[in-house]
Amino acid sequence: MSGASSYNLNCQKCQVQYTLDDVAFDKSCQNKHTFLFVCPECGDYKATAMANIPQEKWSEFVPADQLDDLLQKHAEAMKSH
Ligand SMILES: [Zn+2]
C-alpha cells in the first residue's frame, strides 16, 4: 500500500481533464469542503472532497493567481468550527 489517495480528474467520456469550476466551503463542523469540477468538453459536473486531493496537487488545477487565496480560505475554514 503506497498510501496515495486515488483521485481521477479525467472525464471518462471525453478523456480530458476536468477544470475547476468552483470551491464550496462547508460551514458546518464537518469540514467537508468540496472542489467542483466541470468537463470542458461535455459540461459534466464532478464534486470531490478537498481532503481527497493532496494540497501539493492543487496547483495542477487551481490557477496560480487563485491558489494562495484558496489555501488561505481553506486554512481559515478548517479553523472556524
Ligand atoms: Zn466530458
PDB file of the backbone (N, CA, C, O) and the ligand in Angstrom, with CONECT records:
HET     ZN  A 101       1
ATOM      1  N   MET A   1       0.832  -1.200   0.000  1.00  0.00           N
ATOM      2  CA  MET A   1       0.000   0.000   0.000  1.00  0.00           C
ATOM      3  C   MET A   1       0.868   1.250   0.000  1.00  0.00           C
ATOM      4  O   MET A   1       1.663   1.453   0.918  1.00  0.00           O
ATOM      5  N   SER A   2       0.729   2.058  -0.980  1.00  0.00           N
ATOM      6  CA  SER A   2       1.522   3.268  -1.058  1.00  0.00           C
ATOM      7  C   SER A   2       0.941   4.366  -0.175  1.00  0.00           C
ATOM      8  O   SER A   2       1.652   5.286   0.229  1.00  0.00           O
ATOM      9  N   GLY A   3      -0.341   4.268   0.120  1.00  0.00           N
ATOM     10  CA  GLY A   3      -0.990   5.296   0.919  1.00  0.00           C
ATOM     11  C   GLY A   3      -1.444   6.485   0.098  1.00  0.00           C
ATOM     12  O   GLY A   3      -2.096   7.391   0.617  1.00  0.00           O
ATOM     13  N   ALA A   4      -1.107   6.488  -1.172  1.00  0.00           N
ATOM     14  CA  ALA A   4      -1.536   7.592  -2.017  1.00  0.00           C
ATOM     15  C   ALA A   4      -3.035   7.495  -2.266  1.00  0.00           C
ATOM     16  O   ALA A   4      -3.547   6.440  -2.640  1.00  0.00           O
ATOM     17  N   SER A   5      -3.723   8.597  -2.056  1.00  0.00           N
ATOM     18  CA  SER A   5      -5.153   8.575  -2.316  1.00  0.00           C
ATOM     19  C   SER A   5      -5.381   8.642  -3.812  1.00  0.00           C
ATOM     20  O   SER A   5      -4.726   9.404  -4.524  1.00  0.00           O
ATOM     21  N   SER A   6      -6.305   7.849  -4.270  1.00  0.00           N
ATOM     22  CA  SER A   6      -6.560   7.838  -5.701  1.00  0.00           C
ATOM     23  C   SER A   6      -7.674   8.821  -6.026  1.00  0.00           C
ATOM     24  O   SER A   6      -8.730   8.820  -5.393  1.00  0.00           O
ATOM     25  N   TYR A   7      -7.429   9.625  -6.983  1.00  0.00           N
ATOM     26  CA  TYR A   7      -8.474  10.507  -7.482  1.00  0.00           C
ATOM     27  C   TYR A   7      -8.273  10.643  -8.977  1.00  0.00           C
ATOM     28  O   TYR A   7      -7.153  10.576  -9.484  1.00  0.00           O
ATOM     29  N   ASN A   8      -9.343  10.829  -9.643  1.00  0.00           N
ATOM     30  CA  ASN A   8      -9.291  10.865 -11.097  1.00  0.00           C
ATOM     31  C   ASN A   8      -9.991  12.122 -11.581  1.00  0.00           C
ATOM     32  O   ASN A   8     -11.192  12.292 -11.375  1.00  0.00           O
ATOM     33  N   LEU A   9      -9.244  12.993 -12.219  1.00  0.00           N
ATOM     34  CA  LEU A   9      -9.828  14.241 -12.683  1.00  0.00           C
ATOM     35  C   LEU A   9     -10.092  14.222 -14.180  1.00  0.00           C
ATOM     36  O   LEU A   9     -10.268  15.268 -14.806  1.00  0.00           O
ATOM     37  N   ASN A  10     -10.118  13.022 -14.747  1.00  0.00           N
ATOM     38  CA  ASN A  10     -10.396  12.930 -16.176  1.00  0.00           C
ATOM     39  C   ASN A  10     -11.845  12.513 -16.417  1.00  0.00           C
ATOM     40  O   ASN A  10     -12.359  11.609 -15.757  1.00  0.00           O
ATOM     41  N   CYS A  11     -12.489  13.170 -17.358  1.00  0.00           N
ATOM     42  CA  CYS A  11     -13.834  12.774 -17.757  1.00  0.00           C
ATOM     43  C   CYS A  11     -13.734  11.438 -18.489  1.00  0.00           C
ATOM     44  O   CYS A  11     -12.991  11.294 -19.459  1.00  0.00           O
ATOM     45  N   GLN A  12     -14.503  10.465 -17.997  1.00  0.00           N
ATOM     46  CA  GLN A  12     -14.426   9.138 -18.604  1.00  0.00           C
ATOM     47  C   GLN A  12     -14.927   9.148 -20.046  1.00  0.00           C
ATOM     48  O   GLN A  12     -14.468   8.368 -20.881  1.00  0.00           O
ATOM     49  N   LYS A  13     -15.866  10.033 -20.323  1.00  0.00           N
ATOM     50  CA  LYS A  13     -16.428  10.109 -21.673  1.00  0.00           C
ATOM     51  C   LYS A  13     -15.455  10.748 -22.656  1.00  0.00           C
ATOM     52  O   LYS A  13     -15.244  10.244 -23.760  1.00  0.00           O
ATOM     53  N   CYS A  14     -14.868  11.865 -22.237  1.00  0.00           N
ATOM     54  CA  CYS A  14     -14.095  12.681 -23.170  1.00  0.00           C
ATOM     55  C   CYS A  14     -12.585  12.454 -23.049  1.00  0.00           C
ATOM     56  O   CYS A  14     -11.820  12.855 -23.927  1.00  0.00           O
ATOM     57  N   GLN A  15     -12.165  11.812 -21.961  1.00  0.00           N
ATOM     58  CA  GLN A  15     -10.733  11.597 -21.730  1.00  0.00           C
ATOM     59  C   GLN A  15      -9.961  12.918 -21.704  1.00  0.00           C
ATOM     60  O   GLN A  15      -8.830  13.005 -22.183  1.00  0.00           O
ATOM     61  N   VAL A  16     -10.592  13.927 -21.140  1.00  0.00           N
ATOM     62  CA  VAL A  16      -9.890  15.194 -20.901  1.00  0.00           C
ATOM     63  C   VAL A  16     -10.011  15.511 -19.412  1.00  0.00           C
ATOM     64  O   VAL A  16     -10.899  15.006 -18.726  1.00  0.00           O
ATOM     65  N   GLN A  17      -9.113  16.344 -18.933  1.00  0.00           N
ATOM     66  CA  GLN A  17      -9.135  16.662 -17.510  1.00  0.00           C
ATOM     67  C   GLN A  17     -10.220  17.679 -17.198  1.00  0.00           C
ATOM     68  O   GLN A  17     -10.393  18.664 -17.916  1.00  0.00           O
ATOM     69  N   TYR A  18     -10.936  17.430 -16.133  1.00  0.00           N
ATOM     70  CA  TYR A  18     -11.908  18.410 -15.654  1.00  0.00           C
ATOM     71  C   TYR A  18     -11.183  19.697 -15.288  1.00  0.00           C
ATOM     72  O   TYR A  18     -10.010  19.683 -14.913  1.00  0.00           O
ATOM     73  N   THR A  19     -11.896  20.801 -15.404  1.00  0.00           N
ATOM     74  CA  THR A  19     -11.338  22.072 -14.938  1.00  0.00           C
ATOM     75  C   THR A  19     -12.105  22.512 -13.699  1.00  0.00           C
ATOM     76  O   THR A  19     -13.284  22.197 -13.535  1.00  0.00           O
ATOM     77  N   LEU A  20     -11.419  23.243 -12.833  1.00  0.00           N
ATOM     78  CA  LEU A  20     -12.042  23.685 -11.589  1.00  0.00           C
ATOM     79  C   LEU A  20     -13.125  24.716 -11.894  1.00  0.00           C
ATOM     80  O   LEU A  20     -12.879  25.712 -12.575  1.00  0.00           O
ATOM     81  N   ASP A  21     -14.325  24.461 -11.379  1.00  0.00           N
ATOM     82  CA  ASP A  21     -15.441  25.375 -11.617  1.00  0.00           C
ATOM     83  C   ASP A  21     -15.722  26.223 -10.383  1.00  0.00           C
ATOM     84  O   ASP A  21     -16.001  27.417 -10.491  1.00  0.00           O
ATOM     85  N   ASP A  22     -15.649  25.608  -9.224  1.00  0.00           N
ATOM     86  CA  ASP A  22     -15.968  26.339  -8.002  1.00  0.00           C
ATOM     87  C   ASP A  22     -15.428  25.567  -6.801  1.00  0.00           C
ATOM     88  O   ASP A  22     -15.077  24.391  -6.892  1.00  0.00           O
ATOM     89  N   VAL A  23     -15.376  26.261  -5.691  1.00  0.00           N
ATOM     90  CA  VAL A  23     -14.962  25.620  -4.444  1.00  0.00           C
ATOM     91  C   VAL A  23     -16.042  25.903  -3.423  1.00  0.00           C
ATOM     92  O   VAL A  23     -16.460  27.049  -3.258  1.00  0.00           O
ATOM     93  N   ALA A  24     -16.502  24.863  -2.731  1.00  0.00           N
ATOM     94  CA  ALA A  24     -17.554  25.031  -1.732  1.00  0.00           C
ATOM     95  C   ALA A  24     -16.990  24.709  -0.362  1.00  0.00           C
ATOM     96  O   ALA A  24     -16.539  23.594  -0.100  1.00  0.00           O
ATOM     97  N   PHE A  25     -17.025  25.727   0.521  1.00  0.00           N
ATOM     98  CA  PHE A  25     -16.561  25.502   1.883  1.00  0.00           C
ATOM     99  C   PHE A  25     -17.748  25.145   2.768  1.00  0.00           C
ATOM    100  O   PHE A  25     -18.763  25.842   2.790  1.00  0.00           O
ATOM    101  N   ASP A  26     -17.598  24.065   3.483  1.00  0.00           N
ATOM    102  CA  ASP A  26     -18.637  23.594   4.390  1.00  0.00           C
ATOM    103  C   ASP A  26     -18.630  24.457   5.642  1.00  0.00           C
ATOM    104  O   ASP A  26     -17.609  24.557   6.323  1.00  0.00           O
ATOM    105  N   LYS A  27     -19.757  25.077   5.949  1.00  0.00           N
ATOM    106  CA  LYS A  27     -19.820  25.952   7.121  1.00  0.00           C
ATOM    107  C   LYS A  27     -20.130  25.163   8.387  1.00  0.00           C
ATOM    108  O   LYS A  27     -20.069  25.711   9.487  1.00  0.00           O
ATOM    109  N   SER A  28     -20.452  23.914   8.245  1.00  0.00           N
ATOM    110  CA  SER A  28     -20.730  23.104   9.429  1.00  0.00           C
ATOM    111  C   SER A  28     -19.414  22.649  10.051  1.00  0.00           C
ATOM    112  O   SER A  28     -18.334  23.017   9.588  1.00  0.00           O
ATOM    113  N   CYS A  29     -19.517  21.859  11.088  1.00  0.00           N
ATOM    114  CA  CYS A  29     -18.313  21.435  11.786  1.00  0.00           C
ATOM    115  C   CYS A  29     -17.666  20.221  11.131  1.00  0.00           C
ATOM    116  O   CYS A  29     -16.684  19.692  11.652  1.00  0.00           O
ATOM    117  N   GLN A  30     -18.196  19.773  10.005  1.00  0.00           N
ATOM    118  CA  GLN A  30     -17.686  18.533   9.431  1.00  0.00           C
ATOM    119  C   GLN A  30     -16.524  18.751   8.467  1.00  0.00           C
ATOM    120  O   GLN A  30     -15.864  17.795   8.060  1.00  0.00           O
ATOM    121  N   ASN A  31     -16.272  20.004   8.104  1.00  0.00           N
ATOM    122  CA  ASN A  31     -15.150  20.328   7.233  1.00  0.00           C
ATOM    123  C   ASN A  31     -15.170  19.551   5.926  1.00  0.00           C
ATOM    124  O   ASN A  31     -14.124  19.146   5.418  1.00  0.00           O
ATOM    125  N   LYS A  32     -16.364  19.347   5.385  1.00  0.00           N
ATOM    126  CA  LYS A  32     -16.451  18.644   4.105  1.00  0.00           C
ATOM    127  C   LYS A  32     -16.392  19.660   2.976  1.00  0.00           C
ATOM    128  O   LYS A  32     -17.380  19.916   2.288  1.00  0.00           O
ATOM    129  N   HIS A  33     -15.214  20.226   2.806  1.00  0.00           N
ATOM    130  CA  HIS A  33     -15.018  21.210   1.753  1.00  0.00           C
ATOM    131  C   HIS A  33     -14.885  20.476   0.424  1.00  0.00           C
ATOM    132  O   HIS A  33     -14.332  19.379   0.354  1.00  0.00           O
ATOM    133  N   THR A  34     -15.401  21.102  -0.623  1.00  0.00           N
ATOM    134  CA  THR A  34     -15.555  20.383  -1.873  1.00  0.00           C
ATOM    135  C   THR A  34     -15.038  21.186  -3.059  1.00  0.00           C
ATOM    136  O   THR A  34     -15.288  22.385  -3.177  1.00  0.00           O
ATOM    137  N   PHE A  35     -14.318  20.505  -3.928  1.00  0.00           N
ATOM    138  CA  PHE A  35     -13.984  21.063  -5.236  1.00  0.00           C
ATOM    139  C   PHE A  35     -15.083  20.682  -6.213  1.00  0.00           C
ATOM    140  O   PHE A  35     -15.527  19.534  -6.242  1.00  0.00           O
ATOM    141  N   LEU A  36     -15.519  21.647  -7.013  1.00  0.00           N
ATOM    142  CA  LEU A  36     -16.494  21.356  -8.055  1.00  0.00           C
ATOM    143  C   LEU A  36     -15.800  21.509  -9.405  1.00  0.00           C
ATOM    144  O   LEU A  36     -15.292  22.578  -9.744  1.00  0.00           O
ATOM    145  N   PHE A  37     -15.792  20.438 -10.151  1.00  0.00           N
ATOM    146  CA  PHE A  37     -15.133  20.427 -11.453  1.00  0.00           C
ATOM    147  C   PHE A  37     -16.162  20.330 -12.563  1.00  0.00           C
ATOM    148  O   PHE A  37     -17.259  19.806 -12.369  1.00  0.00           O
ATOM    149  N   VAL A  38     -15.796  20.837 -13.714  1.00  0.00           N
ATOM    150  CA  VAL A  38     -16.658  20.704 -14.883  1.00  0.00           C
ATOM    151  C   VAL A  38     -15.794  20.243 -16.056  1.00  0.00           C
ATOM    152  O   VAL A  38     -14.659  20.688 -16.226  1.00  0.00           O
ATOM    153  N   CYS A  39     -16.356  19.347 -16.854  1.00  0.00           N
ATOM    154  CA  CYS A  39     -15.647  18.896 -18.041  1.00  0.00           C
ATOM    155  C   CYS A  39     -15.777  19.948 -19.139  1.00  0.00           C
ATOM    156  O   CYS A  39     -16.887  20.348 -19.491  1.00  0.00           O
ATOM    157  N   PRO A  40     -14.642  20.398 -19.680  1.00  0.00           N
ATOM    158  CA  PRO A  40     -14.686  21.449 -20.713  1.00  0.00           C
ATOM    159  C   PRO A  40     -15.306  20.961 -22.016  1.00  0.00           C
ATOM    160  O   PRO A  40     -15.697  21.769 -22.858  1.00  0.00           O
ATOM    161  N   GLU A  41     -15.398  19.645 -22.186  1.00  0.00           N
ATOM    162  CA  GLU A  41     -15.935  19.089 -23.427  1.00  0.00           C
ATOM    163  C   GLU A  41     -17.446  18.878 -23.343  1.00  0.00           C
ATOM    164  O   GLU A  41     -18.189  19.399 -24.175  1.00  0.00           O
ATOM    165  N   CYS A  42     -17.908  18.116 -22.343  1.00  0.00           N
ATOM    166  CA  CYS A  42     -19.328  17.752 -22.288  1.00  0.00           C
ATOM    167  C   CYS A  42     -20.093  18.484 -21.196  1.00  0.00           C
ATOM    168  O   CYS A  42     -21.315  18.366 -21.113  1.00  0.00           O
ATOM    169  N   GLY A  43     -19.379  19.251 -20.347  1.00  0.00           N
ATOM    170  CA  GLY A  43     -20.072  20.023 -19.329  1.00  0.00           C
ATOM    171  C   GLY A  43     -20.504  19.204 -18.125  1.00  0.00           C
ATOM    172  O   GLY A  43     -21.281  19.681 -17.297  1.00  0.00           O
ATOM    173  N   ASP A  44     -20.014  17.988 -18.018  1.00  0.00           N
ATOM    174  CA  ASP A  44     -20.351  17.141 -16.889  1.00  0.00           C
ATOM    175  C   ASP A  44     -19.747  17.714 -15.610  1.00  0.00           C
ATOM    176  O   ASP A  44     -18.627  18.225 -15.612  1.00  0.00           O
ATOM    177  N   TYR A  45     -20.509  17.620 -14.516  1.00  0.00           N
ATOM    178  CA  TYR A  45     -20.015  18.111 -13.236  1.00  0.00           C
ATOM    179  C   TYR A  45     -19.530  16.964 -12.368  1.00  0.00           C
ATOM    180  O   TYR A  45     -20.018  15.837 -12.442  1.00  0.00           O
ATOM    181  N   LYS A  46     -18.547  17.299 -11.540  1.00  0.00           N
ATOM    182  CA  LYS A  46     -17.976  16.307 -10.639  1.00  0.00           C
ATOM    183  C   LYS A  46     -17.572  17.031  -9.377  1.00  0.00           C
ATOM    184  O   LYS A  46     -16.926  18.077  -9.431  1.00  0.00           O
ATOM    185  N   ALA A  47     -17.950  16.478  -8.245  1.00  0.00           N
ATOM    186  CA  ALA A  47     -17.573  17.063  -6.960  1.00  0.00           C
ATOM    187  C   ALA A  47     -16.636  16.117  -6.237  1.00  0.00           C
ATOM    188  O   ALA A  47     -16.874  14.911  -6.177  1.00  0.00           O
ATOM    189  N   THR A  48     -15.573  16.673  -5.691  1.00  0.00           N
ATOM    190  CA  THR A  48     -14.597  15.862  -4.963  1.00  0.00           C
ATOM    191  C   THR A  48     -14.241  16.567  -3.661  1.00  0.00           C
ATOM    192  O   THR A  48     -13.964  17.766  -3.648  1.00  0.00           O
ATOM    193  N   ALA A  49     -14.252  15.822  -2.585  1.00  0.00           N
ATOM    194  CA  ALA A  49     -13.861  16.410  -1.301  1.00  0.00           C
ATOM    195  C   ALA A  49     -12.430  16.910  -1.387  1.00  0.00           C
ATOM    196  O   ALA A  49     -11.550  16.228  -1.912  1.00  0.00           O
ATOM    197  N   MET A  50     -12.210  18.103  -0.867  1.00  0.00           N
ATOM    198  CA  MET A  50     -10.862  18.675  -0.922  1.00  0.00           C
ATOM    199  C   MET A  50      -9.868  17.772  -0.196  1.00  0.00           C
ATOM    200  O   MET A  50      -8.693  17.711  -0.559  1.00  0.00           O
ATOM    201  N   ALA A  51     -10.346  17.076   0.824  1.00  0.00           N
ATOM    202  CA  ALA A  51      -9.457  16.205   1.595  1.00  0.00           C
ATOM    203  C   ALA A  51      -8.956  15.027   0.762  1.00  0.00           C
ATOM    204  O   ALA A  51      -7.966  14.388   1.117  1.00  0.00           O
ATOM    205  N   ASN A  52      -9.640  14.743  -0.342  1.00  0.00           N
ATOM    206  CA  ASN A  52      -9.245  13.601  -1.175  1.00  0.00           C
ATOM    207  C   ASN A  52      -8.061  13.917  -2.077  1.00  0.00           C
ATOM    208  O   ASN A  52      -7.443  13.012  -2.638  1.00  0.00           O
ATOM    209  N   ILE A  53      -7.750  15.188  -2.215  1.00  0.00           N
ATOM    210  CA  ILE A  53      -6.666  15.578  -3.109  1.00  0.00           C
ATOM    211  C   ILE A  53      -5.579  16.265  -2.298  1.00  0.00           C
ATOM    212  O   ILE A  53      -5.831  17.290  -1.665  1.00  0.00           O
ATOM    213  N   PRO A  54      -4.382  15.713  -2.309  1.00  0.00           N
ATOM    214  CA  PRO A  54      -3.288  16.331  -1.541  1.00  0.00           C
ATOM    215  C   PRO A  54      -3.074  17.781  -1.962  1.00  0.00           C
ATOM    216  O   PRO A  54      -3.144  18.112  -3.146  1.00  0.00           O
ATOM    217  N   GLN A  55      -2.813  18.642  -0.977  1.00  0.00           N
ATOM    218  CA  GLN A  55      -2.691  20.066  -1.291  1.00  0.00           C
ATOM    219  C   GLN A  55      -1.602  20.359  -2.314  1.00  0.00           C
ATOM    220  O   GLN A  55      -1.708  21.315  -3.082  1.00  0.00           O
ATOM    221  N   GLU A  56      -0.557  19.540  -2.325  1.00  0.00           N
ATOM    222  CA  GLU A  56       0.519  19.809  -3.281  1.00  0.00           C
ATOM    223  C   GLU A  56       0.078  19.569  -4.727  1.00  0.00           C
ATOM    224  O   GLU A  56       0.765  19.949  -5.674  1.00  0.00           O
ATOM    225  N   LYS A  57      -1.101  18.920  -4.874  1.00  0.00           N
ATOM    226  CA  LYS A  57      -1.618  18.677  -6.222  1.00  0.00           C
ATOM    227  C   LYS A  57      -2.561  19.779  -6.692  1.00  0.00           C
ATOM    228  O   LYS A  57      -2.907  19.853  -7.871  1.00  0.00           O
ATOM    229  N   TRP A  58      -2.973  20.635  -5.758  1.00  0.00           N
ATOM    230  CA  TRP A  58      -3.979  21.616  -6.111  1.00  0.00           C
ATOM    231  C   TRP A  58      -3.508  22.541  -7.227  1.00  0.00           C
ATOM    232  O   TRP A  58      -4.304  23.015  -8.038  1.00  0.00           O
ATOM    233  N   SER A  59      -2.201  22.790  -7.255  1.00  0.00           N
ATOM    234  CA  SER A  59      -1.671  23.711  -8.271  1.00  0.00           C
ATOM    235  C   SER A  59      -1.846  23.156  -9.678  1.00  0.00           C
ATOM    236  O   SER A  59      -1.693  23.882 -10.660  1.00  0.00           O
ATOM    237  N   GLU A  60      -2.170  21.857  -9.773  1.00  0.00           N
ATOM    238  CA  GLU A  60      -2.353  21.258 -11.101  1.00  0.00           C
ATOM    239  C   GLU A  60      -3.663  21.688 -11.742  1.00  0.00           C
ATOM    240  O   GLU A  60      -3.819  21.617 -12.961  1.00  0.00           O
ATOM    241  N   PHE A  61      -4.619  22.140 -10.906  1.00  0.00           N
ATOM    242  CA  PHE A  61      -5.897  22.551 -11.495  1.00  0.00           C
ATOM    243  C   PHE A  61      -6.394  23.897 -10.981  1.00  0.00           C
ATOM    244  O   PHE A  61      -7.363  24.446 -11.506  1.00  0.00           O
ATOM    245  N   VAL A  62      -5.731  24.430  -9.955  1.00  0.00           N
ATOM    246  CA  VAL A  62      -6.096  25.758  -9.469  1.00  0.00           C
ATOM    247  C   VAL A  62      -5.169  26.774 -10.130  1.00  0.00           C
ATOM    248  O   VAL A  62      -3.949  26.641 -10.032  1.00  0.00           O
ATOM    249  N   PRO A  63      -5.715  27.777 -10.794  1.00  0.00           N
ATOM    250  CA  PRO A  63      -4.867  28.801 -11.413  1.00  0.00           C
ATOM    251  C   PRO A  63      -3.948  29.433 -10.369  1.00  0.00           C
ATOM    252  O   PRO A  63      -4.352  29.672  -9.231  1.00  0.00           O
ATOM    253  N   ALA A  64      -2.717  29.697 -10.773  1.00  0.00           N
ATOM    254  CA  ALA A  64      -1.698  30.182  -9.841  1.00  0.00           C
ATOM    255  C   ALA A  64      -2.150  31.434  -9.095  1.00  0.00           C
ATOM    256  O   ALA A  64      -1.824  31.609  -7.921  1.00  0.00           O
ATOM    257  N   ASP A  65      -2.894  32.299  -9.766  1.00  0.00           N
ATOM    258  CA  ASP A  65      -3.297  33.551  -9.126  1.00  0.00           C
ATOM    259  C   ASP A  65      -4.430  33.345  -8.125  1.00  0.00           C
ATOM    260  O   ASP A  65      -4.791  34.265  -7.391  1.00  0.00           O
ATOM    261  N   GLN A  66      -4.991  32.133  -8.098  1.00  0.00           N
ATOM    262  CA  GLN A  66      -6.070  31.855  -7.140  1.00  0.00           C
ATOM    263  C   GLN A  66      -5.621  30.920  -6.026  1.00  0.00           C
ATOM    264  O   GLN A  66      -6.325  30.738  -5.033  1.00  0.00           O
ATOM    265  N   LEU A  67      -4.449  30.332  -6.199  1.00  0.00           N
ATOM    266  CA  LEU A  67      -4.030  29.280  -5.272  1.00  0.00           C
ATOM    267  C   LEU A  67      -3.777  29.816  -3.864  1.00  0.00           C
ATOM    268  O   LEU A  67      -4.233  29.220  -2.888  1.00  0.00           O
ATOM    269  N   ASP A  68      -3.062  30.924  -3.746  1.00  0.00           N
ATOM    270  CA  ASP A  68      -2.782  31.491  -2.431  1.00  0.00           C
ATOM    271  C   ASP A  68      -4.070  31.825  -1.704  1.00  0.00           C
ATOM    272  O   ASP A  68      -4.221  31.548  -0.514  1.00  0.00           O
ATOM    273  N   ASP A  69      -5.002  32.429  -2.445  1.00  0.00           N
ATOM    274  CA  ASP A  69      -6.279  32.815  -1.871  1.00  0.00           C
ATOM    275  C   ASP A  69      -7.044  31.586  -1.391  1.00  0.00           C
ATOM    276  O   ASP A  69      -7.645  31.585  -0.317  1.00  0.00           O
ATOM    277  N   LEU A  70      -7.005  30.544  -2.211  1.00  0.00           N
ATOM    278  CA  LEU A  70      -7.709  29.304  -1.875  1.00  0.00           C
ATOM    279  C   LEU A  70      -7.109  28.656  -0.633  1.00  0.00           C
ATOM    280  O   LEU A  70      -7.837  28.216   0.257  1.00  0.00           O
ATOM    281  N   LEU A  71      -5.792  28.600  -0.578  1.00  0.00           N
ATOM    282  CA  LEU A  71      -5.128  27.984   0.564  1.00  0.00           C
ATOM    283  C   LEU A  71      -5.448  28.746   1.846  1.00  0.00           C
ATOM    284  O   LEU A  71      -5.632  28.152   2.909  1.00  0.00           O
ATOM    285  N   GLN A  72      -5.511  30.062   1.726  1.00  0.00           N
ATOM    286  CA  GLN A  72      -5.815  30.883   2.893  1.00  0.00           C
ATOM    287  C   GLN A  72      -7.242  30.646   3.363  1.00  0.00           C
ATOM    288  O   GLN A  72      -7.497  30.492   4.557  1.00  0.00           O
ATOM    289  N   LYS A  73      -8.180  30.617   2.403  1.00  0.00           N
ATOM    290  CA  LYS A  73      -9.581  30.387   2.762  1.00  0.00           C
ATOM    291  C   LYS A  73      -9.765  28.996   3.354  1.00  0.00           C
ATOM    292  O   LYS A  73     -10.538  28.798   4.291  1.00  0.00           O
ATOM    293  N   HIS A  74      -9.043  28.043   2.790  1.00  0.00           N
ATOM    294  CA  HIS A  74      -9.138  26.677   3.298  1.00  0.00           C
ATOM    295  C   HIS A  74      -8.633  26.603   4.724  1.00  0.00           C
ATOM    296  O   HIS A  74      -9.254  25.968   5.576  1.00  0.00           O
ATOM    297  N   ALA A  75      -7.492  27.258   4.990  1.00  0.00           N
ATOM    298  CA  ALA A  75      -6.930  27.257   6.346  1.00  0.00           C
ATOM    299  C   ALA A  75      -7.891  27.899   7.329  1.00  0.00           C
ATOM    300  O   ALA A  75      -8.053  27.421   8.452  1.00  0.00           O
ATOM    301  N   GLU A  76      -8.528  28.982   6.906  1.00  0.00           N
ATOM    302  CA  GLU A  76      -9.494  29.657   7.765  1.00  0.00           C
ATOM    303  C   GLU A  76     -10.713  28.778   8.010  1.00  0.00           C
ATOM    304  O   GLU A  76     -11.235  28.714   9.122  1.00  0.00           O
ATOM    305  N   ALA A  77     -11.156  28.103   6.957  1.00  0.00           N
ATOM    306  CA  ALA A  77     -12.340  27.250   7.088  1.00  0.00           C
ATOM    307  C   ALA A  77     -12.066  26.086   8.024  1.00  0.00           C
ATOM    308  O   ALA A  77     -12.949  25.654   8.765  1.00  0.00           O
ATOM    309  N   MET A  78     -10.839  25.582   7.987  1.00  0.00           N
ATOM    310  CA  MET A  78     -10.502  24.468   8.863  1.00  0.00           C
ATOM    311  C   MET A  78     -10.441  24.891  10.318  1.00  0.00           C
ATOM    312  O   MET A  78     -10.627  24.076  11.222  1.00  0.00           O
ATOM    313  N   LYS A  79     -10.177  26.183  10.539  1.00  0.00           N
ATOM    314  CA  LYS A  79     -10.070  26.675  11.912  1.00  0.00           C
ATOM    315  C   LYS A  79     -11.436  26.993  12.509  1.00  0.00           C
ATOM    316  O   LYS A  79     -11.664  26.812  13.705  1.00  0.00           O
ATOM    317  N   SER A  80     -12.347  27.473  11.647  1.00  0.00           N
ATOM    318  CA  SER A  80     -13.599  28.039  12.139  1.00  0.00           C
ATOM    319  C   SER A  80     -14.687  26.998  12.319  1.00  0.00           C
ATOM    320  O   SER A  80     -15.630  26.914  11.532  1.00  0.00           O
ATOM    321  N   HIS A  81     -14.541  26.230  13.343  1.00  0.00           N
ATOM    322  CA  HIS A  81     -15.651  25.343  13.695  1.00  0.00           C
ATOM    323  C   HIS A  81     -15.632  25.057  15.181  1.00  0.00           C
ATOM    324  O   HIS A  81     -16.488  24.327  15.680  1.00  0.00           O
TER     325      HIS A  81
HETATM  326 ZN    ZN A 101     -16.666  15.092 -20.694  1.00  0.00          ZN2+
END
